Amino acid sequence: MGDMDIAFPNLGIYLRNVPKTIMIGNFGIALYGIVIGLGMILGLSLAARIAKKTGTDPDVIWDLAAPLLIFGIMGARIYYVIFMWDYYKDDPIQILNLRGGGLAIYGGIIAGVLTLYIYCRIKKQKFPLILDYVMYGLLVGQILGRWGNFFNREVFGEYTNNLLAMRIPVSMVRERDISASIAAHMTEGTNYIQVHPTFLYEGLWNLAILVFLLLYLEHKKFDGEIALLYFAGYGIGRALIESIRTDQLYITGTSIPVSMVLGLAMAGAAICAELIIRFRIREREKAGAGGVN
């Protein structure tokens, strides 16, 4: 196959000349960045629309846009570099090379939540309520952002021959992302690898979460519940998908994927918090009902 081609053979899809960048004169703009930027804009727009629909000034979301984007990207990069330090320690200037990839969503989430908390304290806003709105925007950003990974030929899994199996030329893939299992399944004379499109799996999983949370919005029991459901749903899905990815980040000094551990821990904490808060709400409702004559 051609160096710029991507194929999904079991779906009968063959895409020719899929670019990584678009050229404006002599200046190249990475499609990864364009897709990420589009996801951010649409995500903030959805969050602002939901805020307005539920009685909150949408300007609160737009005021948050710049700090969330700046600190979110910084957090995503710092998180990635920490767990890939062996790669960057001998050439630290590469830490600034965002065009080479290397943003970890968990770092962005952590930095974004901290930024939002500080903002809400300063502006006297309800942190759990605003966090709920932001989760909708985050999901949109994640869904579209994974297609940035598609254009970059990254975030894929081990060899597979399932319905969604994807083929990409070896020349377009980072050598460290090709596992022994993938290499073992390369047919002599071919120039491509066949893998799980884990970027697509996660995008579809996040789309399902987004649809569920949009339908659930009118039924939420307390501020912050949307965020808890996101943390539970995304954490479980990410842990499962992470198990087959070849570009895992590991806990320092171990072979344990940090995103699997963090995803399961986040999901477990969110589920426990959801159950505890719901229990307390029911107890208050019973107590209130018992006091009515």
Buried (B, 14 or more C-beta within 10 A) or exposed (E): BEEBBBBBEBEEEEEEEBEEBEEEEEEEEBBBBBBBBBBBBBBBBBBBBBBBEEEBEBEBBBBBBEBBBEBBBBBBBBBBBBBBEEBBEEEEEEBEEBEEBBBBBBBBBBBBBEBBEEBBEEEEBEBBBBBBBBBBBBBBBBBBBBBBBBBBBBBBBBBBEEEBBBBBBBEBBEEEBBBEEBEEBBEEEEEBBBBBBBBBBBBBBBBEBBEEBBEEBEEBEBBBBBBBBBBBBBBBBBBBBBBBBBBBBBBEEEEEBBBBBBBBEBBBBBBEBBEEBEEEEEEEEEEEEEEEE
